[in-house]
Amino acid sequence: MYTGIVQGLEKIIDIQKGDGFISLVLSNHQQFFNDVFIGASVSINGTCLTVTKIDNTANQVHFDVSNLTLDLTTLKFLKVGDDVNIERSAKVGAENGGHNLYGHIEGTAKVNSLERHGETLHIDLEIPDGNIKYFFLKGFIGLNGCSLTVNRVDREKNEISIDLIPETLRLTTWKNIQVNDQVNYEIDQMTRTLVDTLENIHQHK
């Protein structure tokens, strides 16, 4: 379980190809992984991944990513030297300043347009595959691991808008976002359950 409050960035040091998976080797420059253990879950660009190897000598941590996860997410586009958003699993009893995220990515949304307002950034995103029905004004979305508020929903265009504050831009990969980029998105599970239940009731009337 995650909160969508990204702690900061780490770098991709190496990408190793396996049979049906890849291993991402990440730096530990910010000491996020000092107390990590094999089998621990970490959100990388919003995707829940498992620690498979810890190299204390090189100060690096390895994560395996299945081909299925690569197909669904932007992790397939990662290159050596890229920064990624990091969030460790939420600890029970800790403050949650975001909303509950599971790191189960639905797919990728496309950045349709960007607009800077002073130090803030307004972004319009296209939600694919008929999933716009799960988004509502002032509801939540998980985007590249960040818990963000939906500030506009256009169901005809399958588009939502978000607004990023300077702190989010400073701490995350959003500072480098460009039009036509793909971003990992996660649907709020409570909203999905509600929408699907109501849809189901309506269909069976």
Backbone as a chain_set.jsonl record, in Angstrom:
{"seq": "MYTGIVQGLEKIIDIQKGDGFISLVLSNHQQFFNDVFIGASVSINGTCLTVTKIDNTANQVHFDVSNLTLDLTTLKFLKVGDDVNIERSAKVGAENGGHNLYGHIEGTAKVNSLERHGETLHIDLEIPDGNIKYFFLKGFIGLNGCSLTVNRVDREKNEISIDLIPETLRLTTWKNIQVNDQVNYEIDQMTRTLVDTLENIHQHK", "coords": {"N": [[0.845, -1.194, 0.0], [0.47, 2.247, -0.786], [0.865, 5.865, -0.512], [0.954, 7.737, -2.453], [2.537, 9.901, -2.122], [5.319, 10.883, -3.303], [8.699, 10.169, -2.486], [11.068, 10.989, -3.597], [13.699, 11.001, -6.087], [15.44, 8.347, -7.811], [18.153, 6.87, -9.721], [18.257, 4.94, -12.78], [20.577, 2.503, -13.004], [21.337, 0.247, -14.358], [19.966, -2.039, -16.792], [18.917, -5.218, -16.931], [18.392, -7.992, -19.01], [16.152, -10.663, -18.659], [14.596, -13.951, -18.888], [11.56, -13.508, -19.986], [11.301, -11.369, -18.328], [12.67, -8.257, -17.006], [15.466, -6.934, -15.162], [15.643, -4.165, -13.158], [18.172, -2.036, -12.118], [18.739, 0.027, -9.483], [19.965, 3.151, -8.208], [21.021, 4.219, -4.882], [21.216, 6.8, -3.911], [19.839, 8.659, -2.357], [19.427, 7.328, -0.055], [17.055, 5.953, 0.332], [16.72, 3.234, 0.35], [18.036, 2.082, 2.464], [17.145, 0.455, 4.626], [15.914, -1.571, 3.312], [14.644, -4.796, 2.248], [14.966, -8.145, 0.863], [12.228, -9.004, -1.134], [10.695, -6.899, -0.312], [8.237, -4.377, -1.065], [8.206, -1.757, -3.414], [7.254, 1.36, -4.751], [7.763, 2.271, -8.001], [7.823, 4.778, -10.233], [5.109, 4.659, -9.812], [4.467, 1.995, -10.062], [4.084, -1.051, -8.44], [6.787, -2.811, -7.35], [9.019, -5.57, -6.616], [11.743, -6.032, -4.405], [14.579, -7.765, -5.407], [17.259, -8.192, -5.169], [19.986, -7.024, -3.222], [22.669, -4.92, -3.368], [25.015, -4.07, -1.408], [27.648, -3.218, -1.526], [27.951, -1.824, -3.948], [25.967, -0.052, -3.47], [23.361, -0.38, -4.529], [20.088, -1.43, -5.691], [18.07, -4.137, -6.819], [15.291, -4.775, -8.975], [12.824, -6.933, -10.234], [10.947, -6.999, -13.254], [8.112, -8.111, -14.794], [7.274, -9.218, -18.16], [4.583, -8.77, -18.653], [3.94, -6.637, -16.928], [5.646, -4.742, -18.035], [4.434, -4.378, -20.565], [2.069, -3.098, -19.832], [2.822, -0.7, -18.665], [4.858, 2.362, -18.412], [7.377, 1.565, -17.871], [8.713, 0.083, -19.728], [9.914, 1.904, -21.385], [12.094, 2.9, -20.098], [15.486, 3.995, -19.715], [19.028, 3.555, -19.168], [20.306, 5.792, -16.795], [18.042, 7.301, -16.55], [15.785, 9.091, -14.378], [13.65, 7.966, -11.72], [10.486, 7.983, -9.992], [10.205, 7.425, -6.525], [8.587, 5.622, -3.958], [8.466, 4.255, -0.796], [6.769, 1.467, 0.771], [3.792, 2.233, 2.638], [3.867, 2.797, 6.149], [2.113, 1.306, 8.834], [-0.011, 3.36, 10.72], [1.349, 5.628, 10.101], [1.258, 9.027, 8.914], [-1.001, 9.774, 6.287], [-0.815, 11.645, 3.61], [-1.781, 11.586, 1.09], [-3.644, 9.506, -0.986], [-5.058, 6.175, -0.807], [-3.054, 4.009, -2.573], [-2.248, 1.226, -4.661], [-0.288, 0.511, -6.37], [-0.962, -0.878, -8.581], [-1.01, -0.694, -11.759], [-3.165, 0.607, -14.222], [-2.811, 1.204, -16.861], [-1.515, 3.308, -19.468], [-1.73, 6.858, -19.644], [-2.097, 9.614, -21.914], [-0.274, 12.631, -22.312], [-1.879, 15.414, -23.285], [-1.794, 18.22, -23.379], [0.131, 20.974, -22.023], [0.383, 23.581, -19.632], [1.884, 26.361, -18.28], [1.438, 28.053, -15.258], [2.674, 30.552, -13.701], [4.687, 29.181, -11.268], [3.424, 26.797, -11.243], [2.002, 23.86, -12.865], [-0.263, 23.06, -15.345], [-1.95, 20.28, -16.578], [-3.364, 18.436, -19.226], [-4.788, 15.298, -19.691], [-5.229, 12.313, -21.575], [-7.438, 9.718, -21.065], [-7.455, 6.33, -21.683], [-9.324, 3.524, -23.23], [-12.054, 3.564, -22.416], [-12.085, 4.198, -19.727], [-12.621, 6.629, -18.578], [-14.929, 6.88, -17.159], [-14.42, 6.319, -14.525], [-13.48, 8.572, -13.305], [-13.882, 11.614, -11.529], [-14.773, 15.026, -10.838], [-12.653, 16.577, -8.555], [-11.964, 14.164, -7.529], [-9.594, 11.415, -7.0], [-6.499, 10.51, -8.626], [-3.89, 8.234, -9.4], [-0.817, 9.036, -10.654], [2.06, 8.228, -12.293], [2.906, 7.428, -9.804], [2.226, 9.496, -8.13], [-0.14, 10.911, -5.953], [-2.859, 12.622, -7.049], [-5.164, 15.364, -7.51], [-8.14, 15.423, -9.381], [-8.982, 17.96, -11.515], [-10.585, 18.649, -13.636], [-12.977, 17.135, -15.739], [-13.613, 15.79, -18.847], [-15.825, 14.08, -20.441], [-16.537, 13.573, -23.061], [-14.239, 14.038, -24.539], [-12.623, 12.19, -23.342], [-10.889, 13.081, -21.347], [-8.905, 14.34, -18.636], [-7.931, 16.84, -16.213], [-5.086, 17.951, -14.366], [-3.308, 19.724, -11.767], [-0.115, 20.765, -10.947], [1.866, 21.46, -8.122], [4.731, 23.557, -7.192], [6.421, 22.054, -5.418], [5.87, 19.336, -5.969], [6.778, 19.217, -8.598], [9.465, 19.738, -8.173], [10.359, 17.525, -6.693], [9.884, 15.242, -8.223], [9.651, 13.258, -11.32], [7.977, 14.739, -12.891], [8.852, 17.252, -13.53], [10.124, 17.133, -15.95], [8.244, 16.56, -17.86], [6.575, 16.191, -21.043], [4.523, 17.163, -23.873], [2.574, 14.592, -25.36], [3.896, 12.592, -23.982], [3.705, 9.444, -22.265], [2.107, 8.38, -19.273], [2.032, 6.447, -16.26], [-1.05, 5.298, -14.958], [-3.297, 4.951, -12.193], [-6.378, 3.738, -11.115], [-8.606, 4.876, -8.602], [-9.485, 2.539, -6.241], [-11.814, 2.361, -4.673], [-13.595, 4.045, -5.99], [-13.777, 2.703, -8.44], [-15.048, 0.302, -7.661], [-17.508, 1.282, -6.777], [-18.57, 2.522, -9.135], [-18.648, 0.313, -10.913], [-20.391, -1.406, -9.527], [-22.795, 0.089, -9.46], [-23.239, 0.282, -12.205], [-23.628, -2.386, -12.834], [-25.965, -2.955, -11.389], [-27.743, -1.285, -12.74], [-27.724, -2.441, -15.309], [-29.003, -4.849, -14.844], [-31.57, -4.253, -14.251]], "CA": [[0.0, 0.0, 0.0], [1.221, 3.499, -0.89], [0.056, 7.068, -0.284], [1.065, 8.636, -3.604], [3.434, 11.015, -1.798], [6.637, 10.422, -3.768], [9.76, 10.635, -1.587], [12.119, 11.619, -4.386], [14.149, 10.324, -7.313], [16.668, 7.561, -7.917], [18.539, 6.676, -11.126], [18.434, 3.604, -13.356], [22.015, 2.262, -13.185], [21.49, -0.824, -15.346], [18.766, -2.809, -17.133], [19.376, -6.562, -17.304], [17.305, -8.761, -19.62], [15.983, -12.056, -18.259], [13.666, -14.715, -19.729], [10.2, -13.117, -19.61], [11.342, -10.245, -17.393], [13.927, -7.502, -16.94], [15.843, -6.461, -13.825], [16.055, -2.761, -13.07], [19.134, -1.791, -11.048], [18.56, 1.42, -9.083], [20.893, 3.774, -7.262], [20.486, 4.51, -3.547], [21.873, 8.062, -3.565], [19.079, 9.383, -1.331], [19.318, 6.437, 1.12], [15.687, 5.446, 0.499], [16.716, 1.768, 0.436], [18.979, 1.651, 3.513], [16.576, -0.615, 5.455], [15.091, -2.416, 2.442], [14.945, -6.231, 2.36], [14.511, -8.951, -0.273], [10.786, -9.23, -1.046], [9.993, -5.649, 0.017], [7.554, -3.722, -2.184], [8.543, -0.343, -3.603], [6.589, 1.964, -5.908], [8.686, 2.917, -8.947], [6.933, 5.445, -11.201], [3.73, 4.253, -9.531], [4.293, 0.554, -10.24], [4.547, -1.829, -7.291], [7.811, -3.786, -7.72], [9.6, -6.301, -5.485], [13.204, -6.066, -4.301], [15.062, -9.134, -5.639], [18.679, -8.287, -4.817], [20.548, -5.814, -2.618], [24.123, -4.887, -3.519], [25.467, -3.036, -0.468], [28.961, -2.717, -1.942], [27.735, -0.824, -5.005], [24.851, 0.805, -3.036], [22.334, -0.533, -5.562], [18.994, -2.367, -5.406], [17.528, -4.727, -8.043], [13.855, -5.07, -9.022], [12.42, -7.658, -11.437], [9.71, -6.515, -13.874], [7.644, -9.105, -15.767], [6.888, -8.69, -19.478], [3.189, -8.309, -18.543], [4.005, -5.297, -16.331], [6.277, -3.864, -19.036], [3.431, -4.077, -21.595], [1.031, -2.226, -19.275], [3.342, 0.529, -18.049], [5.92, 3.11, -19.092], [8.692, 1.025, -17.478], [9.366, -0.44, -20.941], [10.638, 2.992, -22.062], [13.213, 3.363, -19.265], [16.858, 3.831, -20.203], [20.057, 3.792, -18.154], [20.478, 7.226, -16.544], [16.748, 7.936, -16.284], [15.29, 9.21, -13.009], [12.33, 7.381, -11.459], [9.846, 8.367, -8.732], [10.292, 6.365, -5.519], [7.882, 5.655, -2.676], [8.466, 3.014, -0.017], [5.444, 1.088, 1.282], [3.331, 3.013, 3.788], [3.92, 2.112, 7.45], [0.851, 1.402, 9.584], [0.015, 4.423, 11.728], [2.007, 6.843, 9.581], [0.341, 9.999, 8.301], [-1.223, 9.609, 4.851], [-1.179, 12.941, 3.027], [-2.296, 11.388, -0.272], [-4.785, 8.589, -0.887], [-4.572, 4.796, -0.867], [-2.66, 3.469, -3.877], [-1.76, -0.149, -4.561], [0.79, 0.279, -7.332], [-1.49, -1.727, -9.652], [-1.211, 0.257, -12.858], [-4.221, 0.257, -15.171], [-2.277, 1.398, -18.209], [-0.87, 4.613, -19.601], [-2.503, 8.001, -20.128], [-1.254, 10.46, -22.764], [-0.286, 14.07, -22.036], [-2.386, 16.138, -24.472], [-1.287, 19.601, -23.382], [0.757, 21.513, -20.812], [0.278, 25.036, -19.536], [2.508, 26.841, -17.044], [0.845, 29.216, -14.597], [3.701, 30.87, -12.705], [5.518, 28.012, -10.969], [2.596, 25.59, -11.278], [1.863, 23.269, -14.194], [-1.584, 22.507, -15.655], [-1.775, 19.198, -17.552], [-4.539, 17.719, -19.731], [-4.41, 13.914, -19.983], [-6.223, 11.462, -22.241], [-7.621, 8.43, -20.385], [-7.875, 5.399, -22.743], [-10.057, 2.271, -22.986], [-13.356, 3.739, -21.767], [-11.924, 4.298, -18.274], [-12.945, 7.977, -18.1], [-16.09, 6.754, -16.258], [-13.938, 6.161, -13.15], [-12.899, 9.829, -12.822], [-14.857, 12.635, -11.169], [-14.205, 16.294, -10.38], [-12.113, 16.571, -7.186], [-11.586, 12.808, -7.141], [-8.157, 11.136, -7.018], [-5.861, 9.631, -9.608], [-2.47, 7.974, -9.202], [-0.104, 9.272, -11.913], [3.51, 8.019, -12.087], [3.141, 7.245, -8.379], [1.803, 10.679, -7.366], [-1.561, 11.083, -5.672], [-3.213, 13.945, -7.567], [-6.591, 15.688, -7.552], [-8.691, 15.669, -10.72], [-9.574, 19.308, -11.507], [-11.516, 18.787, -14.765], [-13.296, 15.883, -16.437], [-14.342, 15.972, -20.102], [-16.148, 12.694, -20.822], [-16.596, 13.472, -24.53], [-12.858, 13.97, -25.045], [-11.887, 11.219, -22.511], [-9.765, 13.881, -20.859], [-8.95, 14.936, -17.3], [-6.865, 17.817, -15.978], [-4.481, 18.019, -13.039], [-2.444, 20.884, -11.58], [1.018, 20.385, -10.113], [2.49, 22.545, -7.361], [6.2, 23.56, -7.347], [7.077, 20.997, -4.632], [5.734, 18.086, -6.733], [7.683, 19.334, -9.756], [10.851, 19.692, -7.677], [10.689, 16.213, -6.125], [9.51, 14.108, -9.074], [9.957, 13.286, -12.76], [7.033, 15.613, -13.596], [9.544, 18.477, -13.986], [10.599, 16.928, -17.329], [7.134, 16.049, -18.679], [6.35, 16.857, -22.332], [3.311, 16.772, -24.612], [2.595, 13.244, -25.971], [4.462, 11.589, -23.076], [2.793, 8.511, -21.614], [2.325, 8.279, -17.827], [1.304, 5.355, -15.612], [-2.165, 5.773, -14.141], [-3.997, 3.985, -11.339], [-7.745, 4.126, -10.755], [-8.953, 4.728, -7.195], [-10.226, 1.273, -6.164], [-13.153, 2.574, -4.107], [-14.403, 4.622, -7.07], [-14.023, 1.632, -9.415], [-16.037, -0.605, -7.078], [-18.79, 1.988, -6.768], [-19.039, 2.685, -10.518], [-18.962, -1.015, -11.47], [-21.577, -1.925, -8.829], [-23.961, 0.828, -9.96], [-23.409, -0.116, -13.609], [-24.139, -3.751, -12.788], [-27.376, -2.863, -10.937], [-28.49, -0.658, -13.842], [-27.827, -3.415, -16.422], [-29.869, -5.974, -14.473], [-32.929, -3.785, -13.938]], "C": [[0.883, 1.248, 0.0], [0.272, 4.676, -0.674], [0.049, 7.991, -1.5], [1.856, 9.89, -3.291], [4.85, 10.534, -2.108], [7.722, 11.025, -2.894], [10.872, 11.361, -2.335], [12.528, 10.723, -5.532], [15.36, 9.439, -7.055], [16.92, 7.308, -9.401], [18.57, 5.204, -11.505], [19.923, 3.444, -13.678], [22.246, 1.237, -14.298], [20.135, -1.462, -15.6], [19.239, -4.152, -17.665], [18.202, -7.376, -17.829], [17.315, -10.193, -19.105], [15.036, -12.743, -19.223], [12.24, -14.405, -19.27], [10.151, -11.97, -18.609], [12.623, -9.433, -17.626], [14.213, -7.2, -15.472], [16.286, -5.008, -13.941], [16.999, -2.623, -11.884], [19.094, -0.296, -10.731], [19.635, 1.87, -8.107], [20.212, 3.924, -5.9], [21.113, 5.809, -3.025], [21.18, 8.779, -2.399], [18.846, 8.541, -0.076], [17.888, 5.936, 1.367], [15.68, 3.949, 0.813], [17.616, 1.224, 1.548], [18.454, 0.475, 4.338], [15.707, -1.567, 4.643], [15.526, -3.878, 2.591], [14.429, -6.958, 1.121], [13.026, -9.254, -0.088], [9.992, -7.995, -0.687], [9.357, -5.068, -1.246], [7.906, -2.241, -2.214], [7.787, 0.155, -4.83], [7.623, 2.709, -6.747], [7.86, 3.45, -10.112], [5.495, 4.935, -11.066], [3.469, 2.769, -9.623], [4.886, -0.185, -9.042], [5.517, -2.908, -7.773], [8.441, -4.375, -6.466], [11.124, -6.272, -5.555], [13.673, -7.513, -4.446], [16.536, -9.31, -5.294], [19.131, -6.95, -4.241], [22.071, -5.906, -2.707], [24.663, -3.746, -2.657], [26.793, -2.414, -0.878], [28.811, -1.593, -2.959], [26.64, 0.172, -4.629], [23.739, 0.832, -4.093], [21.297, -1.574, -5.145], [18.396, -2.825, -6.736], [16.03, -5.011, -7.893], [13.57, -5.829, -10.322], [11.078, -7.133, -11.927], [9.295, -7.525, -14.941], [7.282, -8.432, -17.091], [5.461, -8.145, -19.459], [3.144, -6.887, -17.984], [4.628, -4.301, -17.308], [5.266, -3.437, -20.091], [2.438, -3.022, -21.117], [1.525, -0.83, -18.921], [4.411, 1.214, -18.904], [7.303, 2.572, -18.734], [9.455, 0.479, -18.686], [10.189, 0.625, -21.662], [11.884, 3.436, -21.292], [14.563, 3.064, -19.902], [17.814, 4.065, -19.037], [20.273, 5.301, -18.019], [19.187, 7.954, -16.254], [16.482, 8.024, -14.789], [13.936, 8.529, -12.896], [11.817, 7.858, -10.105], [9.837, 7.179, -7.778], [9.35, 6.654, -4.353], [7.979, 4.281, -2.032], [7.048, 2.727, 0.464], [5.099, 1.904, 2.518], [3.414, 2.171, 5.056], [2.599, 2.341, 8.189], [1.0, 2.48, 10.657], [0.684, 5.698, 11.262], [0.96, 7.753, 8.939], [0.228, 9.736, 6.807], [-1.709, 10.931, 4.271], [-1.727, 12.823, 1.623], [-3.592, 10.604, -0.241], [-4.247, 7.18, -1.086], [-4.307, 4.357, -2.297], [-2.063, 2.08, -3.672], [-0.566, -0.426, -5.467], [0.367, -0.655, -8.447], [-1.91, -0.828, -10.816], [-2.24, -0.284, -13.851], [-3.697, 0.254, -16.602], [-1.615, 2.758, -18.271], [-1.833, 5.65, -20.179], [-1.553, 8.91, -20.901], [-1.4, 11.923, -22.377], [-0.703, 14.793, -23.326], [-1.882, 17.571, -24.534], [-0.766, 20.001, -22.004], [0.612, 23.022, -20.819], [0.899, 25.484, -18.218], [1.78, 28.083, -16.541], [1.796, 29.587, -13.459], [4.585, 29.64, -12.507], [4.713, 26.708, -10.965], [2.428, 25.113, -12.721], [0.487, 22.627, -14.329], [-1.407, 21.474, -16.775], [-3.119, 18.591, -17.916], [-4.089, 16.337, -20.182], [-5.568, 13.146, -20.608], [-6.257, 10.098, -21.557], [-8.172, 7.426, -21.402], [-8.885, 4.345, -22.273], [-11.37, 2.429, -22.227], [-13.276, 3.924, -20.258], [-12.205, 5.69, -17.711], [-14.098, 7.931, -17.085], [-15.674, 6.643, -14.791], [-13.391, 7.461, -12.553], [-13.965, 10.905, -12.664], [-14.129, 13.877, -10.676], [-13.866, 16.202, -8.892], [-11.873, 15.156, -6.651], [-10.077, 12.641, -7.252], [-7.751, 10.341, -8.247], [-4.402, 9.426, -9.16], [-1.772, 8.11, -10.546], [1.398, 9.214, -11.673], [3.85, 7.957, -10.594], [2.736, 8.414, -7.515], [0.288, 10.672, -7.177], [-1.952, 12.502, -6.068], [-4.728, 14.112, -7.631], [-7.003, 15.988, -8.985], [-9.427, 17.013, -10.697], [-10.52, 19.582, -12.677], [-11.733, 17.416, -15.352], [-14.109, 16.23, -17.674], [-14.609, 14.571, -20.671], [-16.216, 12.511, -22.341], [-15.206, 13.323, -25.128], [-12.036, 12.886, -24.345], [-10.659, 11.878, -21.872], [-10.001, 14.326, -19.419], [-7.821, 15.965, -17.204], [-6.388, 17.724, -14.538], [-3.61, 19.274, -12.98], [-1.369, 20.525, -10.571], [1.643, 21.598, -9.443], [4.016, 22.46, -7.499], [6.906, 22.417, -6.613], [7.019, 19.651, -5.355], [6.687, 18.094, -7.923], [9.141, 19.177, -9.32], [11.267, 18.263, -7.312], [10.583, 15.049, -7.115], [9.94, 14.289, -10.53], [9.022, 14.218, -13.536], [7.718, 16.874, -14.125], [9.974, 18.37, -15.45], [9.496, 16.505, -18.303], [6.954, 16.874, -19.953], [5.057, 16.356, -22.966], [3.575, 15.458, -25.351], [3.302, 12.186, -25.124], [3.345, 10.686, -22.549], [3.131, 8.47, -20.124], [1.502, 7.119, -17.275], [0.138, 5.924, -14.817], [-2.825, 4.616, -13.392], [-5.352, 4.559, -10.963], [-7.936, 3.928, -9.255], [-9.895, 3.533, -7.048], [-11.638, 1.441, -5.606], [-14.107, 3.123, -5.168], [-14.75, 3.547, -8.095], [-15.137, 0.693, -8.921], [-17.427, 0.007, -7.135], [-19.381, 2.079, -8.173], [-19.471, 1.341, -11.107], [-20.219, -1.606, -10.831], [-22.839, -1.251, -9.354], [-24.283, 0.454, -11.409], [-24.067, -1.487, -13.694], [-25.623, -3.772, -12.402], [-28.234, -2.339, -12.075], [-28.74, -1.646, -14.986], [-28.824, -4.528, -16.123], [-31.266, -5.557, -14.065], [-33.891, -4.191, -15.038]], "O": [[1.902, 1.305, 0.688], [-0.949, 4.517, -0.654], [-0.758, 8.917, -1.576], [1.862, 10.838, -4.076], [5.492, 9.871, -1.293], [7.699, 12.217, -2.587], [11.537, 12.236, -1.781], [11.802, 9.802, -5.907], [16.193, 9.734, -6.198], [16.035, 7.499, -10.235], [18.865, 4.337, -10.682], [20.462, 4.161, -14.521], [23.202, 1.332, -15.069], [19.257, -1.436, -14.737], [19.88, -4.226, -18.714], [17.151, -7.45, -17.192], [18.351, -10.857, -19.11], [14.704, -12.183, -20.268], [11.766, -14.97, -18.285], [9.082, -11.634, -18.099], [13.529, -9.861, -18.34], [13.305, -7.211, -14.641], [17.181, -4.672, -14.716], [16.672, -3.041, -10.773], [19.376, 0.54, -11.59], [20.141, 1.092, -7.298], [18.996, 3.777, -5.778], [21.49, 5.906, -1.857], [21.829, 9.416, -1.569], [18.161, 8.973, 0.851], [17.552, 5.542, 2.484], [14.758, 3.449, 1.458], [17.923, 0.032, 1.568], [19.226, -0.409, 4.711], [14.87, -2.281, 5.196], [16.648, -4.156, 3.013], [13.559, -6.449, 0.414], [12.608, -9.706, 0.978], [8.762, -8.009, -0.742], [9.87, -5.244, -2.351], [7.905, -1.563, -1.186], [7.693, -0.552, -5.834], [8.271, 3.646, -6.279], [7.275, 2.684, -10.879], [4.768, 4.797, -12.05], [2.372, 2.314, -9.301], [6.043, 0.028, -8.678], [5.128, -3.811, -8.514], [8.406, -3.77, -5.394], [11.716, -6.461, -6.617], [13.226, -8.39, -3.706], [17.013, -10.435, -5.142], [18.718, -5.887, -4.704], [22.681, -6.842, -2.19], [24.759, -2.605, -3.109], [27.044, -1.237, -0.618], [29.453, -0.549, -2.85], [26.395, 1.13, -5.362], [23.251, 1.889, -4.492], [21.582, -2.475, -4.357], [18.231, -2.03, -7.661], [15.565, -5.429, -6.833], [14.02, -5.418, -11.391], [10.18, -6.855, -11.132], [10.043, -7.768, -15.889], [7.018, -7.23, -17.137], [5.154, -7.178, -20.157], [2.413, -6.036, -18.489], [4.189, -3.155, -17.398], [5.234, -2.269, -20.479], [2.016, -2.16, -21.887], [0.74, 0.117, -18.881], [4.808, 0.72, -19.959], [8.306, 3.073, -19.243], [10.684, 0.418, -18.676], [11.065, 0.294, -22.462], [12.65, 4.263, -21.786], [14.757, 2.028, -20.538], [17.452, 4.695, -18.043], [20.408, 6.003, -19.021], [19.204, 9.086, -15.771], [16.894, 7.153, -14.022], [13.162, 8.511, -13.853], [12.598, 8.107, -9.187], [9.503, 6.061, -8.171], [9.312, 7.766, -3.828], [7.622, 3.271, -2.639], [6.222, 3.635, 0.553], [5.962, 2.228, 3.334], [3.077, 0.987, 5.05], [2.046, 3.441, 8.165], [1.984, 2.518, 11.396], [0.606, 6.729, 11.931], [-0.088, 7.295, 8.482], [1.232, 9.503, 6.134], [-2.876, 11.292, 4.424], [-2.099, 13.826, 1.015], [-4.536, 10.986, 0.449], [-3.098, 7.009, -1.493], [-5.214, 4.332, -3.13], [-1.453, 1.799, -2.64], [0.086, -1.463, -5.35], [1.209, -1.173, -9.181], [-3.014, -0.285, -10.842], [-2.199, -1.445, -14.259], [-4.081, -0.572, -17.43], [-1.201, 3.302, -17.248], [-2.632, 5.361, -21.07], [-0.362, 8.979, -20.598], [-2.509, 12.403, -22.141], [0.023, 14.784, -24.32], [-1.579, 18.082, -25.612], [-1.163, 19.45, -20.977], [0.703, 23.665, -21.864], [0.482, 25.031, -17.152], [1.539, 29.031, -17.289], [1.73, 29.003, -12.377], [5.162, 29.122, -13.463], [5.266, 25.638, -10.712], [2.676, 25.858, -13.67], [0.113, 21.763, -13.536], [-0.786, 21.763, -17.798], [-3.921, 18.268, -17.04], [-3.138, 16.204, -20.953], [-6.726, 13.307, -20.222], [-5.241, 9.407, -21.476], [-9.258, 7.646, -21.939], [-9.249, 4.282, -21.099], [-11.763, 1.535, -21.478], [-14.293, 3.82, -19.572], [-12.051, 5.916, -16.511], [-14.231, 8.828, -16.253], [-16.501, 6.853, -13.902], [-12.895, 7.462, -11.427], [-14.824, 11.091, -13.526], [-13.013, 13.795, -10.163], [-14.696, 15.798, -8.078], [-11.611, 14.974, -5.463], [-9.36, 13.594, -7.557], [-8.546, 9.602, -8.826], [-3.773, 10.333, -8.614], [-2.093, 7.38, -11.484], [1.951, 10.04, -10.946], [4.928, 8.374, -10.172], [2.878, 8.354, -6.293], [-0.467, 10.453, -8.125], [-1.448, 13.471, -5.501], [-5.472, 13.144, -7.785], [-6.314, 16.707, -9.709], [-10.386, 17.183, -9.944], [-11.18, 20.621, -12.712], [-10.8, 16.619, -15.457], [-15.153, 16.876, -17.584], [-13.74, 13.963, -21.295], [-15.977, 11.414, -22.846], [-15.007, 12.584, -26.093], [-10.877, 12.672, -24.702], [-9.561, 11.321, -21.857], [-11.123, 14.645, -19.025], [-6.885, 15.96, -18.004], [-7.163, 17.458, -13.62], [-3.223, 19.819, -14.014], [-1.664, 20.043, -9.477], [1.915, 22.615, -10.08], [4.542, 21.414, -7.879], [7.883, 21.868, -7.124], [8.0, 18.906, -5.359], [7.329, 17.085, -8.217], [9.945, 18.558, -10.018], [12.392, 17.847, -7.59], [11.138, 13.979, -6.865], [10.504, 15.313, -10.915], [9.249, 14.462, -14.721], [7.224, 17.498, -15.064], [10.166, 19.386, -16.118], [9.782, 16.134, -19.441], [7.151, 18.089, -19.953], [4.564, 15.275, -22.642], [4.659, 15.244, -25.894], [3.315, 11.012, -25.493], [2.198, 11.11, -22.406], [4.303, 8.52, -19.751], [0.407, 6.84, -17.762], [0.295, 6.905, -14.09], [-2.901, 3.486, -13.875], [-5.461, 5.713, -10.549], [-7.483, 2.929, -8.697], [-10.97, 3.507, -7.647], [-12.557, 0.736, -6.024], [-15.27, 2.724, -5.242], [-15.885, 3.482, -8.567], [-16.045, 0.34, -9.673], [-18.398, -0.658, -7.495], [-20.55, 1.754, -8.382], [-20.531, 1.241, -11.725], [-21.024, -2.237, -11.516], [-23.829, -1.917, -9.656], [-25.448, 0.326, -11.786], [-24.95, -1.716, -14.521], [-26.426, -4.495, -12.993], [-29.31, -2.869, -12.35], [-29.829, -1.682, -15.558], [-29.423, -5.089, -17.04], [-32.058, -6.373, -13.594], [-35.082, -3.89, -14.959]]}, "num_chains": 1, "name": "protein.A"}
